[in-house]
Amino acid sequence: MLGIFPKKVEELKRNGLYRSFLPCSHLAADHGCATHEGEHIQVWCSNDYLGLSLHPEVVRAQIDSAVEHGTGSGGSRNIAGTSEAHVELEARLAAWHGKERALVFSSGYVANFETLSTLISAVPDIVVFSDASNHRSLIEGILRTGCRKHVFPHNDLEELEKALSLYGEDHPKLIVFESVYSMGGDVSPVREICDLAERYNALTFIDETHAVGTRGPTGAGLCEELGEHRLTFVQGVFSKAVGTVGGYVTGPDSVLDYVRSHAPGFIFTTSLPQSSMDATLKSLDLVQRGDALRRGLMENVRHLKGALRGAGVDFIDAESHLVPVLVPGAERVRHVSRRLLEEHGIYVTPINFPSVPRGTERFRITVSPLRTHEQIDGFVAALRKSLASE
């Protein structure tokens, strides 16, 4: 029976879908850099959008907490694994997003999957309306329930409204979407979706993974930036701009209390250690007063886009901090990635199907506020040379 798997792996390789992992050890003292096989390399695809995973105050908070409390939590949240830091962090997250309650999960994927699957399963006959570009964690959370669903074209308000209009006002409905979409860098029409939810009496669940830390006056995300408070549930993560690890969901108290008591991925897993929670609390302090970091991020994004235009490099000029550089062709994008690494010491991950449609392969470039304009210009020059060689 196990003999089928070598054939399946070979099939992945033939179809250009085999995933290769490049070991790199990030360097806290040299932002945006890492070591790979003993060589010093630059990393231009990190999700550490503000560079806070390397911030000395965040690092010190984690070290001090580990010295005092140890490296593990010792159990699940209901078996000795709820520290005072967990409680404080959940209270701060709820207040940050203007919601009654927050739950911290081991990752953003788990936060989405467990909350959606538990919530949907609890509401008889609920219908879910899901954006076609939603992250896999959202998709899997919906699919797990076997509920009735409508997948509407990406950001298509007209099609969303058509689907919503098929159901009576009292029929349970849930709209699931993201604020910033990572593969295209575009943002969702949050206000308009909330208007439709209000008109058709639907709940809303927004994934703010790529907006938390990078958008809004205190970094709470796109909803805060827009002053939009009508979302029922707001999800976020610590593993991107906050620079630590974990995910969370905020929303109504009774619903998240129910999720806390029923979600298997919350109940039956060891909780994140207190040292990680204390580092997250320190990083949250920096995020909430980090408007200068957000301005620096967007200034570097503008410089990067200008350099790419000047070099004639094709990219998606979206309105977020994410810059997708288009390199169509599964083999081509891998070859360019390899050339960048071997000839220039630059690491960018090739992104291909199923993360993006075939023929739209790309790099997703990120540039933190700690990068210099000289570094950005050097990266673009290397990228242009590598693209021209393919």
Salt bridges, closest charged atoms under 4 A:
GLU10 OE2 - LYS13 NZ 3.97
ASP30 OD2 - HIS40 NE2 2.73
GLU37 OE1 - HIS36 NE2 3.69
GLU57 OE1 - LYS282 NZ 3.97
ASP64 OD1 - ARG60 NH1 3.18
GLU68 OE1 - HIS69 NE2 3.76
GLU90 OE2 - ARG77 NH1 2.96
ASP125 OD1 - ARG148 NH2 2.91
ASP125 OD2 - HIS171 NE2 3.40
ASP131 OD1 - HIS154 ND1 2.84
GLU140 OE2 - ARG136 NH2 2.73
GLU158 OE2 - LYS162 NZ 3.89
GLU159 OE2 - LYS162 NZ 3.35
GLU161 OE2 - ARG199 NH1 3.00
ASP186 OD2 - HIS154 NE2 2.48
ASP195 OD1 - ARG230 NH2 2.86
GLU198 OE1 - ARG230 NH1 3.22
GLU225 OE1 - ARG215 NE 2.76
GLU228 OE2 - ARG230 NE 2.80
ASP253 OD1 - ARG101 NH1 3.04
ASP257 OD1 - ARG101 NH2 3.68
ASP257 OD1 - ARG260 NE 2.98
ASP285 OD1 - ARG92 NH2 2.91
ASP291 OD1 - ARG294 NE 3.97
ASP291 OD2 - ARG295 NH1 2.66
GLU299 OE1 - ARG302 NH2 3.52
GLU299 OE2 - HIS373 NE2 3.72
ASP317 OD1 - LYS305 NZ 2.90
ASP317 OD2 - ARG309 NH2 2.78
GLU331 OE2 - ARG334 NH2 2.31
GLU331 OE1 - HIS335 NE2 3.57
GLU343 OE2 - ARG339 NH1 2.96
ASP377 OD1 - HIS303 NE2 2.87
GLU390 OE1 - HIS335 ND1 3.54
GLU390 OE2 - ARG339 NH2 3.22
